[in-house]
Amino acid sequence: MKAPAFEYERPDSVKQAASMLARANGEGRLLAGGQTLGPMLNLRLVMPRIVIDIGHIAALKRIDERGERLVIGGGVTHATLEDRNDQSPLGQLLAHAAGSIAYRAIRNRGTVGGSLCHADPAADWVTIMTLLDAEIIIADSSRQRRVPMSEFMVGAFATVLGPTEVLEAIEIAKPSSQTRWGYYRISRKVGEFPEAVGAVLLDPERGTSRIVAGALDGAPALLPALAQRVAAQGATAATIDNISAALTDAVPGFDAFQRQLHAVAVRRAVLQAIGS
């Protein structure tokens, strides 16, 4: 099947792209890397009147160090983060997560912002940005707003983005050099979306401990009580029983198989983080 006919525009700025979305009156779609929109067009799952190509907007491709904050443009590709020479704990975590996504050909074109906007519950970036407590910077033609990642994704394939808004950047507070992290995916084969994800960040210098379960039916789930226990007790707190109990509290609808699968992913991520 081939895509339906549509108009094609290439704006030079985020503001111009947002203005085009406004003029499209709900019938426009943004094209960044095209790794999701392309197949959806071909399958006619979406049939926009206009496709707005933001893939060449320079401002969206920047990665900026702003003191203790890292700002990643919405158009930065997975491969850019995978290849970035940043040996800090944050840089290593981002590179590891980026390198876990699909295949290199996909990573060369797919973008962080596009992945977040698509909001597939099994996507790596929705879990990673939840783990990092990132802020999502959103812009339309006249203003900019910031939304915590915990509020950005409201369900499977659903975000708070308005019809005339563009995800401009992702801002992350840099953890300390003492930070330890773990990221574990359970997939049937390399390149596929995971069936379960565990993600862990332990930063004793900043007093931060976060554990996230991803690849759920909706947004990733934080496990704060479990994270505090792991930070205080180490591996002894990361039993399957403890993790299963935390998952049951966070995701009450789990069946026994799902709970066990996600508990294993979380436990392995914890063990990665603490070096056991």
LUMZAPA-810882 format. One line per 2 residues: number of its first residue (from 1); their letters; for each residue x, y, z of C-alpha. Coordinates in steps of 0.2 Angstrom, whole numbers. Last residue first. Layout:
BEGIN
NUM> a> X Y Z; ...;
***
This chain:
BEGIN
276> sg> 133 -36 209; 138 -19 202;
274> ia> 125 -9 211; 118 -2 195;
272> ql> 119 -18 185; 111 -28 200;
270> va> 96 -15 200; 94 -17 181;
268> rr> 93 -36 183; 80 -34 197;
266> va> 70 -23 186; 70 -34 171;
264> va> 66 -49 182; 51 -40 191;
262> hl> 45 -35 174; 44 -54 168;
260> qr> 37 -60 185; 23 -46 185;
258> qf> 18 -50 167; 17 -68 170;
256> ad> 7 -67 186; -6 -54 179;
254> fg> -3 -36 181; -18 -25 183;
252> pv> -12 -17 199; 2 -8 191;
250> ad> 11 3 205; 6 -8 220;
248> tl> 8 -24 211; 25 -18 204;
246> aa> 31 -14 222; 26 -32 228;
244> si> 34 -40 213; 50 -30 217;
242> nd> 50 -36 235; 46 -54 230;
240> it> 59 -54 216; 72 -48 229;
238> aa> 81 -32 226; 82 -27 245;
236> ta> 97 -38 248; 106 -30 233;
234> gq> 108 -13 241; 101 -9 258;
232> aa> 99 10 259; 98 14 240;
230> vr> 88 -2 237; 76 2 250;
228> qa> 73 20 244; 71 13 226;
226> la> 58 1 231; 48 14 240;
224> pl> 49 25 224; 44 12 211;
222> la> 40 24 196; 29 17 182;
220> pa> 31 20 164; 16 27 154;
218> gd> 3 15 148; 1 -4 145;
216> la> 19 -7 152; 35 -7 142;
214> ga> 44 2 157; 47 -1 176;
212> vi> 56 13 184; 68 14 199;
210> rs> 74 31 206; 87 35 219;
208> tg> 93 53 222; 102 59 237;
206> re> 113 71 227; 129 62 231;
204> pd> 121 45 233; 116 45 215;
202> ll> 107 29 211; 97 27 194;
200> va> 88 11 189; 79 6 174;
198> gv> 69 -10 171; 61 -14 154;
196> ae> 49 -28 149; 42 -34 133;
194> pf> 55 -25 123; 53 -18 106;
192> eg> 62 -28 93; 80 -25 87;
190> vk> 88 -40 95; 76 -54 98;
188> rs> 62 -59 110; 65 -44 121;
186> ir> 69 -41 139; 77 -24 142;
184> yy> 89 -20 156; 95 -2 161;
182> gw> 106 0 176; 114 16 183;
180> rt> 127 22 196; 130 40 199;
178> qs> 146 45 208; 150 58 194;
176> sp> 134 68 199; 118 68 190;
174> ka> 115 81 176; 98 89 176;
172> ie> 90 84 160; 81 96 147;
170> ia> 72 89 132; 69 100 117;
168> el> 57 108 105; 42 96 105;
166> ve> 31 105 93; 13 112 97;
164> tp> -1 116 86; -12 101 89;
162> gl> -8 101 108; 5 90 116;
160> vt> -1 82 132; 4 65 127;
158> af> -5 49 121; 2 34 112;
156> ag> -2 23 127; -6 35 141;
154> vm> -3 52 148; 15 55 143;
152> fe> 20 73 147; 16 73 166;
150> sm> 30 62 172; 41 69 159;
148> pv> 39 86 168; 31 99 156;
146> rr> 39 116 151; 31 129 140;
144> qr> 36 140 126; 26 154 117;
142> ss> 20 162 101; 21 149 87;
140> da> 20 134 98; 33 127 109;
138> ii> 36 112 120; 51 109 132;
136> ie> 50 92 140; 58 91 157;
134> ad> 67 76 162; 65 66 178;
132> ll> 80 55 173; 70 39 175;
130> tm> 55 46 166; 67 51 152;
128> it> 74 34 151; 57 25 151;
126> vw> 49 36 137; 66 35 128;
124> da> 66 16 127; 49 14 118;
122> ap> 38 0 125; 24 12 130;
120> da> 24 20 112; 23 38 116;
118> hc> 24 44 97; 29 61 104;
116> ls> 43 53 114; 50 44 99;
114> gg> 49 59 88; 58 69 101;
112> vt> 72 57 102; 74 55 84;
110> gr> 74 41 71; 86 43 56;
108> nr> 103 35 60; 95 24 74;
106> ia> 84 16 61; 98 11 50;
104> ry> 108 6 66; 95 -7 71;
102> ai> 81 -7 84; 85 4 100;
100> sg> 98 -3 112; 112 9 106;
98> aa> 101 24 111; 99 17 129;
96> ha> 118 13 131; 123 31 124;
94> ll> 110 39 136; 117 29 151;
92> qg> 135 33 146; 132 51 144;
90> lp> 123 52 161; 137 43 170;
88> sq> 150 54 162; 160 47 148;
86> dn> 153 58 134; 159 55 117;
84> rd> 142 55 107; 140 40 96;
82> el> 124 33 104; 118 50 107;
80> ta> 120 55 88; 113 38 83;
78> ht> 97 40 92; 94 56 82;
76> vg> 93 74 89; 77 82 82;
74> gg> 69 86 99; 85 95 104;
72> iv> 94 88 119; 97 100 133;
70> lr> 109 95 147; 108 104 163;
68> eg> 122 107 177; 129 122 167;
66> re> 120 123 151; 128 109 140;
64> di> 119 110 123; 114 96 111;
62> rk> 108 103 95; 97 95 81;
60> la> 81 104 84; 89 121 82;
58> ai> 96 116 65; 79 113 57;
56> hg> 82 99 44; 70 86 50;
54> id> 55 97 53; 46 91 38;
52> iv> 28 96 39; 16 84 31;
50> ir> -1 91 25; -18 85 22;
48> pm> -15 71 34; -20 53 31;
46> vl> -14 42 46; -16 23 48;
44> rl> -15 24 29; -3 9 29;
42> nl> 10 19 19; 7 34 30;
40> mp> 9 24 46; 25 16 39;
38> gl> 32 34 36; 26 41 52;
36> tq> 36 29 63; 53 30 56;
34> gg> 50 47 48; 65 55 56;
32> al> 56 71 60; 39 73 50;
30> lr> 26 83 59; 8 80 54;
28> ge> -6 92 48; -25 90 47;
26> gn> -29 97 64; -32 115 57;
24> ar> -18 115 45; -15 133 48;
22> al> -11 129 66; 1 116 61;
20> ms> 9 128 48; 11 141 62;
18> aa> 20 127 73; 32 124 59;
16> qk> 36 142 57; 39 144 76;
14> vs> 50 128 76; 61 136 62;
12> dp> 65 134 43; 49 126 38;
10> re> 49 112 25; 31 109 18;
8> ye> 23 94 9; 5 93 3;
6> fa> -3 76 4; -8 61 -8;
4> pa> -12 45 1; 3 34 6;
2> km> 6 18 -3; 0 0 0;
***
